[in-house]
Amino acid sequence: MGDEGIPASLTGAKGDPVRGRAIVANRQVGLCLLCHTGPFPEERFQGNLAPDLREAARLTEAEIRLRLVDPARVNPKTIMPAYYRPEGLTRVAPAYRGKPVLTAEQIEDVVAYLLSLK
């Protein structure tokens, strides 16, 4: 896994962009809108701490996947959580210790959704 991205799907299959959008918009699952804004007119409150999710359009599929799995590989000072790397983390809620925030399938669904914004 290089800093340029993770080229291969975590599941061996493409994700579903419709499920990915639902994960991104869900405030109990991905919590993406806590920090990010995006094309979600139905969501009143969106974050302003991180880039608009439409900016993912400038990234490759591999780069998006790496930013979801382990964003600190790209930016060591990021406040974005590692959604798929369970080890080597600090200040992790007890419910998430030792396990990823999102499953491999959910990661691929979010990747597919963000790619659909191109």
N, C-alpha and C positions, 0 to 999 in steps of 0.2 A: 504494500500500500504506500504509494508515494504521495507527496504533497500536491501533485497534479490531479489527484483524484482516485476514485475506486471505480475502474472501468466495468467490472462485471457485476451484474445484478446479485444481490445477496440471496435471492431465492432461485436464481436461474431463469426467471421469467420477468416479463415486463409487468409493471404495476398498473393499477386502474386509476385513471385521473379523477373519476367521479368520487371514488372512495377517498382518494388523496385530498381532494378539496374538503370533504367532510371532516377528515382528521385535522387539517389545518384550521378550519373554522370552529372546531369543537373546543370549548374552553375547559373541558375536563380531560381531554386526551392529549393533544399536541401542545396546547397552550401557546401556539405560535403568535396569536393576535395579542398576547400580553405585551410583546415587544415589537412586533411587525405590523405594518399596514398592508393592505392588498385589495384586490377586487372583490370585496365582500360588502355590497351596499346594504345587506340585511343586518350587518353587525354594526351597532352604534359606536361601540368603544373599541378602538384599535390602538396599538402601541405606537410609540414614536422613539423608542430607544435603538431600534435596528432598522436596516434598510427596508424599503417597500419590497414585498415579495416579488413584484413584477421585475425587479432588478435581477432575479435569478435567470432571466432570459439571456443575459450576457454570458452565462456559465455553460460549460458542457455538462452532459449527464453525469460523467465521472466526478466533476467538481461539485455538483449539487449533492451527490451521494456522500462524498467525503465530508461536506459541511454538515450534513445531518448525522452521520455516524460519529464523527469526532472533530468538531469545529476547531478545537485547540491546535490541531495539526496545521491549520491554515493561519490562525491568529492565536498565539499563546495567551493573549490577554482578553480573549472573548468572554462575554458573560453568557453566551449561548450554551445550553447544556449539551452534553454528548447524548444523543438519543439512542445510540446503539452500542456504545462502549461501556460496559459495566464495571471495569476494573480501573484502579488508579485514580479514582475520583475522591474529592473531599466534599464535606457538607451535603451528603446525600440523605434524603428522607428515608426513614426506616423501611417504608413500603417498597422502595426502589433499590435497596442495597443488594448488590450482586446480580441484578437483572437489568436488562435494557428498558428504557422508557417506552420505546416503540418496538414492535416485532419486526423481523426482516420484511415480512409482507407489507406492513404499514409503511416502512421506510420506502419501499419500492412504489407504493401507491402515492406517497408525497412527492417522490422524484418525478413520477409520471405527471402529476398535477402541475408541478412547477415547470416542467418542460412544455406543458400545454399552453403556458403563458407567453411563449415565444411568438 
